[in-house]
């Protein structure tokens, strides 16, 4: 009965009710869409970092990450690589040989991270091969090919088929030089990565080192990030003499962002709803003051004050829920559309690339966020109604009836 009465009461002044419903809906639409953009940026940064270089899991010796010594290689690495590839949910595993060195062109030189890879394996764990903007990915039968980032190519004045010289320390401590030809130039979401990383074939590095196959790093890619923890646990137990780390340990700043973004955006939505609280309170207070005589009559004929209190609470909750539903439906439609179409931010490409973000942003919002917002809307409605409801139940029937 009270709910039916509350529903009728909020439509007694349609214009005022529609205005507050529209205010709630627009506030939620803007807040949820902004939250979806922030979630999308966080997810884009994590995914682009994993796709570009990190993978889901990496394996090294326990001393390599600290000292980056050329001799800190993974023992029985070929056997380990084969075992990992056979694990369920693993879509790819690639070995890498990593050396800090120098790259020189005819005009300039600079320090780089030289990454020796097996091209076919690397294609299964990263997306560098999809980001070639000039030239092409490695060809099978051509020796001494090199892939480098567009920013490094720009700094060194290089283009496709240009010649460069790599220099780095050998296993015996001597300096080794190797001439390479640029086969491709890539451009990823990260300017820093593009100016500091080059890829060459493992076989070419091993030839210069005059060494048998050695690897410093094994990168693993799974078919779902949800399976990472399970495989991570298994690999940690199987290779307890090695350093096995998931992407969250390799990039703790991304883990922190992933964990904090939900809390930050909940606070953001809380601020929006807190601002709406005053508008809802004002609307309900006006409604109560306009119905002073009505409340006086209701209490005079026997309606308990508790029922009057809950009727106003229900009116406010109903008003907020209607506005909330409209706002969330509009937000879902908007987020779904831009989630497929994307938001083109190419005008800010230079700034975004410094943060490792792509120029196309896809907003996304977890279902759990909608649930938490629903709870926040209900709490906002209840807090908004308390003062007007108290104002109503404090009325004296005889005085209230004579007010109008």
Rosetta blueprint (number, residue, H / E / L):
1 X L
2 X H
3 X H
4 X H
5 X H
6 X H
7 X H
8 X H
9 X H
10 X H
11 X L
12 X L
13 X L
14 X H
15 X H
16 X H
17 X H
18 X H
19 X H
20 X H
21 X H
22 X H
23 X H
24 X H
25 X H
26 X H
27 X H
28 X H
29 X H
30 X H
31 X H
32 X H
33 X H
34 X H
35 X H
36 X H
37 X H
38 X H
39 X H
40 X H
41 X H
42 X H
43 X H
44 X H
45 X H
46 X H
47 X H
48 X H
49 X H
50 X H
51 X H
52 X H
53 X H
54 X H
55 X L
56 X L
57 X E
58 X E
59 X E
60 X E
61 X L
62 X L
63 X L
64 X H
65 X H
66 X H
67 X H
68 X L
69 X L
70 X L
71 X L
72 X L
73 X L
74 X L
75 X L
76 X L
77 X H
78 X H
79 X H
80 X H
81 X H
82 X H
83 X H
84 X H
85 X H
86 X L
87 X L
88 X L
89 X L
90 X E
91 X E
92 X E
93 X E
94 X E
95 X E
96 X E
97 X E
98 X E
99 X E
100 X E
101 X E
102 X E
103 X E
104 X E
105 X L
106 X L
107 X L
108 X L
109 X E
110 X E
111 X E
112 X E
113 X E
114 X E
115 X E
116 X E
117 X E
118 X L
119 X H
120 X H
121 X H
122 X H
123 X L
124 X L
125 X L
126 X L
127 X L
128 X H
129 X H
130 X H
131 X H
132 X E
133 X E
134 X E
135 X E
136 X L
137 X L
138 X L
139 X L
140 X L
141 X L
142 X L
143 X L
144 X L
145 X E
146 X E
147 X E
148 X E
149 X E
150 X H
151 X H
152 X H
153 X H
154 X H
155 X H
156 X H
157 X L
158 X L
159 X L
160 X L
161 X L
162 X L
163 X E
164 X E
165 X E
166 X E
167 X E
168 X E
169 X E
170 X L
171 X L
172 X L
173 X L
174 X L
175 X E
176 X E
177 X E
178 X E
179 X E
180 X E
181 X E
182 X E
183 X E
184 X E
185 X E
186 X E
187 X L
188 X L
189 X L
190 X L
191 X H
192 X H
193 X H
194 X H
195 X H
196 X H
197 X E
198 X E
199 X E
200 X E
201 X E
202 X H
203 X H
204 X H
205 X H
206 X H
207 X H
208 X H
209 X H
210 X L
211 X L
212 X L
213 X L
214 X L
215 X L
216 X L
217 X E
218 X E
219 X E
220 X E
221 X E
222 X E
223 X L
224 X L
225 X H
226 X H
227 X H
228 X H
229 X H
230 X H
231 X H
232 X H
233 X H
234 X H
235 X H
236 X H
237 X H
238 X H
239 X L
240 X L
241 X L
242 X L
243 X E
244 X E
245 X E
246 X E
247 X H
248 X H
249 X H
250 X H
251 X L
252 X H
253 X H
254 X H
255 X H
256 X H
257 X H
258 X H
259 X H
260 X H
261 X H
262 X H
263 X H
264 X H
265 X H
266 X H
267 X H
268 X H
269 X H
270 X H
271 X H
272 X H
273 X H
274 X H
275 X H
276 X H
277 X H
278 X H
279 X H
280 X H
281 X H
282 X H
283 X H
284 X H
285 X H
286 X H
287 X H
288 X H
289 X H
290 X H
291 X L
292 X H
293 X H
294 X H
295 X H
296 X H
297 X H
298 X H
299 X H
300 X H
301 X L
302 X L
303 X L
304 X L
305 X H
306 X H
307 X H
308 X H
309 X H
310 X H
311 X H
312 X H
313 X H
314 X H
315 X H
316 X H
317 X H
318 X H
319 X H
320 X H
321 X H
322 X H
323 X H
324 X H
325 X H
326 X H
327 X H
328 X H
329 X H
330 X H
331 X H
332 X H
333 X H
334 X H
335 X H
336 X H
337 X H
338 X H
339 X H
340 X H
341 X H
342 X L
343 X E
344 X E
345 X L
346 X H
347 X H
348 X H
349 X H
350 X H
351 X H
352 X H
353 X H
354 X H
355 X L
356 X L
357 X L
358 X L
359 X L
360 X E
361 X E
362 X L
363 X L
364 X L
365 X L
366 X L
367 X H
368 X H
369 X H
370 X H
371 X H
372 X H
373 X H
374 X H
375 X H
376 X H
377 X H
378 X H
379 X H
380 X H
381 X H
382 X H
383 X H
384 X H
385 X H
386 X H
387 X H
388 X H
389 X H
390 X H
391 X H
392 X H
393 X H
394 X L
395 X L
396 X L
397 X H
398 X H
399 X H
400 X H
401 X H
402 X L
403 X L
404 X L
